[in-house]
């Protein structure tokens, strides 16, 4: 899971401002970064990694425990 967190954080930091405005940091990370890695990460691993990455750059993380941006 640490590998997923590191990859997700790196991906979150590189999110263009326009994409972030459309989906928010957390959903952009889930939809366009973490769940598309093909590394076998599940939505729970990705949610934790995306929340951590987003909060580290001052953005909101997962809005609620059951919100996985469609996954």
DODRENFI-542206 format. One record per atom (N, C-alpha, C): residue number from 1; residue in three letters; x, y, z; atom name. Coordinates in steps of 0.001 Angstrom, whole numbers, plus 500000, padded with zeros to 6 digits. Layout:
BEGIN
TORBA    n  res       X       Y       Z  atom
TORBA  NUM  ALA       X       Y       Z    CA
...
END
This chain:
BEGIN
TORBA    n  res       X       Y       Z  atom
TORBA    1  UNK  500825  498813  500000     N
TORBA    1  UNK  500000  500000  500000    CA
TORBA    1  UNK  500870  501251  500000     C
TORBA    2  UNK  502035  501206  500612     N
TORBA    2  UNK  502914  502365  500621    CA
TORBA    2  UNK  503284  502757  499201     C
TORBA    3  UNK  503557  501764  498331     N
TORBA    3  UNK  503890  502063  496942    CA
TORBA    3  UNK  502757  502817  496280     C
TORBA    4  UNK  501526  502385  496523     N
TORBA    4  UNK  500359  503060  495947    CA
TORBA    4  UNK  500294  504482  496455     C
TORBA    5  UNK  500552  504696  497743     N
TORBA    5  UNK  500501  506043  498317    CA
TORBA    5  UNK  501537  506945  497666     C
TORBA    6  UNK  502721  506440  497459     N
TORBA    6  UNK  503779  507238  496846    CA
TORBA    6  UNK  503413  507578  495405     C
TORBA    7  UNK  502947  506597  494655     N
TORBA    7  UNK  502571  506837  493265    CA
TORBA    7  UNK  501392  507796  493197     C
TORBA    8  UNK  500393  507591  494041     N
TORBA    8  UNK  499224  508464  494028    CA
TORBA    8  UNK  499615  509882  494392     C
TORBA    9  UNK  500485  510042  495384     N
TORBA    9  UNK  500905  511380  495775    CA
TORBA    9  UNK  501627  512071  494629     C
TORBA   10  UNK  502519  511365  493963     N
TORBA   10  UNK  503241  511949  492839    CA
TORBA   10  UNK  502271  512343  491735     C
TORBA   11  UNK  501264  511534  491509     N
TORBA   11  UNK  500270  511832  490480    CA
TORBA   11  UNK  499413  513019  490884     C
TORBA   12  UNK  499053  513103  492149     N
TORBA   12  UNK  498223  514211  492614    CA
TORBA   12  UNK  498959  515525  492448     C
TORBA   13  UNK  500215  515547  492767     N
TORBA   13  UNK  500987  516779  492665    CA
TORBA   13  UNK  501047  517264  491221     C
TORBA   14  UNK  501037  516332  490279     N
TORBA   14  UNK  501159  516691  488875    CA
TORBA   14  UNK  499822  516987  488200     C
TORBA   15  UNK  498734  517024  488947     N
TORBA   15  UNK  497411  517260  488366    CA
TORBA   15  UNK  497317  518690  487849     C
TORBA   16  UNK  496950  518876  486583     N
TORBA   16  UNK  496766  520232  486078    CA
TORBA   16  UNK  495607  520924  486792     C
TORBA   17  UNK  495689  522235  486912     N
TORBA   17  UNK  494673  523009  487631    CA
TORBA   17  UNK  493288  522837  487014     C
TORBA   18  UNK  493181  522753  485698     N
TORBA   18  UNK  491873  522614  485055    CA
TORBA   18  UNK  491208  521295  485424     C
TORBA   19  UNK  491965  520205  485424     N
TORBA   19  UNK  491402  518900  485784    CA
TORBA   19  UNK  490974  518901  487238     C
TORBA   20  UNK  491754  519531  488092     N
TORBA   20  UNK  491432  519568  489513    CA
TORBA   20  UNK  490155  520355  489751     C
TORBA   21  UNK  489950  521433  489013     N
TORBA   21  UNK  488752  522244  489182    CA
TORBA   21  UNK  487504  521463  488774     C
TORBA   22  UNK  487625  520596  487772     N
TORBA   22  UNK  486485  519824  487296    CA
TORBA   22  UNK  486055  518751  488293     C
TORBA   23  UNK  486994  517997  488845     N
TORBA   23  UNK  486673  516828  489649    CA
TORBA   23  UNK  487100  516939  491107     C
TORBA   24  UNK  487888  517891  491436     N
TORBA   24  UNK  488466  517941  492770    CA
TORBA   24  UNK  489670  517035  492835     C
TORBA   25  UNK  490542  517308  493757     N
TORBA   25  UNK  491791  516556  493877    CA
TORBA   25  UNK  491538  515070  494095     C
TORBA   26  UNK  490640  514723  495022     N
TORBA   26  UNK  490423  513320  495365    CA
TORBA   26  UNK  489889  512526  494178     C
TORBA   27  UNK  488822  512986  493538     N
TORBA   27  UNK  488236  512220  492424    CA
TORBA   27  UNK  489147  512198  491210     C
TORBA   28  UNK  489885  513274  490968     N
TORBA   28  UNK  490832  513245  489860    CA
TORBA   28  UNK  491887  512175  490113     C
TORBA   29  UNK  492366  512113  491347     N
TORBA   29  UNK  493361  511092  491700    CA
TORBA   29  UNK  492772  509694  491539     C
TORBA   30  UNK  491581  509472  492034     N
TORBA   30  UNK  490946  508152  491941    CA
TORBA   30  UNK  490723  507750  490489     C
TORBA   31  UNK  490106  508632  489705     N
TORBA   31  UNK  489691  508284  488342    CA
TORBA   31  UNK  490830  508267  487331     C
TORBA   32  UNK  491721  509217  487443     N
TORBA   32  UNK  492733  509386  486404    CA
TORBA   32  UNK  494123  508917  486795     C
TORBA   33  UNK  494317  508612  488048     N
TORBA   33  UNK  495653  508232  488501    CA
TORBA   33  UNK  495652  506832  489100     C
TORBA   34  UNK  495135  506712  490288     N
TORBA   34  UNK  495327  505485  491065    CA
TORBA   34  UNK  494609  504274  490481     C
TORBA   35  UNK  493366  504382  490129     N
TORBA   35  UNK  492606  503214  489666    CA
TORBA   35  UNK  492978  502811  488239     C
TORBA   36  UNK  493795  503595  487573     N
TORBA   36  UNK  494209  503249  486213    CA
TORBA   36  UNK  495638  502716  486155     C
TORBA   37  UNK  496268  502506  487306     N
TORBA   37  UNK  497661  502071  487332    CA
TORBA   37  UNK  497853  500634  486877     C
TORBA   38  UNK  496834  499809  487043     N
TORBA   38  UNK  496970  498408  486693    CA
TORBA   38  UNK  497883  497658  487650     C
TORBA   39  UNK  498071  498205  488835     N
TORBA   39  UNK  498973  497589  489804    CA
TORBA   39  UNK  498220  496739  490817     C
TORBA   40  UNK  496941  496497  490564     N
TORBA   40  UNK  496163  495670  491467    CA
TORBA   40  UNK  495669  496399  492695     C
TORBA   41  UNK  495763  497700  492718     N
TORBA   41  UNK  495254  498463  493865    CA
TORBA   41  UNK  493733  498436  493840     C
TORBA   42  UNK  493124  498309  495030     N
TORBA   42  UNK  491666  498367  495076    CA
TORBA   42  UNK  491221  499771  495466     C
TORBA   43  UNK  489925  500004  495464     N
TORBA   43  UNK  489413  501354  495717    CA
TORBA   43  UNK  489733  501836  497130     C
TORBA   44  UNK  489896  500924  498065     N
TORBA   44  UNK  490228  501320  499435    CA
TORBA   44  UNK  491680  501785  499532     C
TORBA   45  UNK  492586  501060  498875     N
TORBA   45  UNK  493986  501483  498835    CA
TORBA   45  UNK  494108  502837  498142     C
TORBA   46  UNK  493425  502975  497027     N
TORBA   46  UNK  493496  504227  496273    CA
TORBA   46  UNK  492889  505384  497058     C
TORBA   47  UNK  491767  505149  497726     N
TORBA   47  UNK  491139  506218  498504    CA
TORBA   47  UNK  492079  506716  499590     C
TORBA   48  UNK  492736  505801  500277     N
TORBA   48  UNK  493674  506200  501333    CA
TORBA   48  UNK  494854  506969  500752     C
TORBA   49  UNK  495406  506480  499650     N
TORBA   49  UNK  496559  507138  499034    CA
TORBA   49  UNK  496181  508503  498476     C
TORBA   50  UNK  495027  508588  497829     N
TORBA   50  UNK  494601  509868  497255    CA
TORBA   50  UNK  494278  510877  498351     C
TORBA   51  UNK  493637  510425  499414     N
TORBA   51  UNK  493350  511327  500534    CA
TORBA   51  UNK  494653  511855  501112     C
TORBA   52  UNK  495616  510966  501322     N
TORBA   52  UNK  496905  511385  501881    CA
TORBA   52  UNK  497604  512385  500962     C
TORBA   53  UNK  497636  512085  499683     N
TORBA   53  UNK  498291  512985  498730    CA
TORBA   53  UNK  497618  514331  498639     C
TORBA   54  UNK  496286  514335  498588     N
TORBA   54  UNK  495556  515597  498487    CA
TORBA   54  UNK  495741  516451  499741     C
TORBA   55  UNK  495627  515836  500905     N
TORBA   55  UNK  495756  516614  502140    CA
TORBA   55  UNK  497179  517147  502309     C
TORBA   56  UNK  498174  516428  501808     N
TORBA   56  UNK  499553  516910  501904    CA
TORBA   56  UNK  499776  518167  501083     C
TORBA   57  UNK  498994  518364  500040     N
TORBA   57  UNK  499136  519589  499241    CA
TORBA   57  UNK  498028  520594  499558     C
TORBA   58  UNK  497318  520365  500660     N
TORBA   58  UNK  496328  521326  501131    CA
TORBA   58  UNK  494967  521244  500469     C
TORBA   59  UNK  494651  520125  499859     N
TORBA   59  UNK  493351  519925  499201    CA
TORBA   59  UNK  492524  518944  500003     C
TORBA   60  UNK  491195  518965  499828     N
TORBA   60  UNK  490355  517991  500545    CA
TORBA   60  UNK  490591  516570  500051     C
TORBA   61  UNK  490461  515631  500959     N
TORBA   61  UNK  490568  514220  500620    CA
TORBA   61  UNK  489199  513620  500372     C
TORBA   62  UNK  489037  512360  500703     N
TORBA   62  UNK  487791  511633  500481    CA
TORBA   62  UNK  486656  512326  501240     C
TORBA   63  UNK  485588  512702  500533     N
TORBA   63  UNK  484510  513453  501180    CA
TORBA   63  UNK  483724  512642  502211     C
TORBA   64  UNK  483553  511351  501984     N
TORBA   64  UNK  482881  510483  502956    CA
TORBA   64  UNK  483385  509065  502770     C
TORBA   65  UNK  483175  508232  503787     N
TORBA   65  UNK  483714  506868  503760    CA
TORBA   65  UNK  483171  506009  502621     C
TORBA   66  UNK  482005  506371  502070     N
TORBA   66  UNK  481416  505553  501013    CA
TORBA   66  UNK  481489  506224  499642     C
TORBA   67  UNK  482268  507290  499514     N
TORBA   67  UNK  482409  507973  498234    CA
TORBA   67  UNK  483741  507575  497589     C
TORBA   68  UNK  483652  506806  496498     N
TORBA   68  UNK  484839  506352  495794    CA
TORBA   68  UNK  484827  506848  494339     C
TORBA   69  UNK  484117  507931  494071     N
TORBA   69  UNK  484099  508575  492756    CA
TORBA   69  UNK  483655  507610  491651     C
TORBA   70  UNK  482682  506785  491947     N
TORBA   70  UNK  482125  505878  490948    CA
TORBA   70  UNK  482720  504472  490935     C
TORBA   71  UNK  483733  504213  491744     N
TORBA   71  UNK  484330  502878  491790    CA
TORBA   71  UNK  483692  502050  492884     C
END
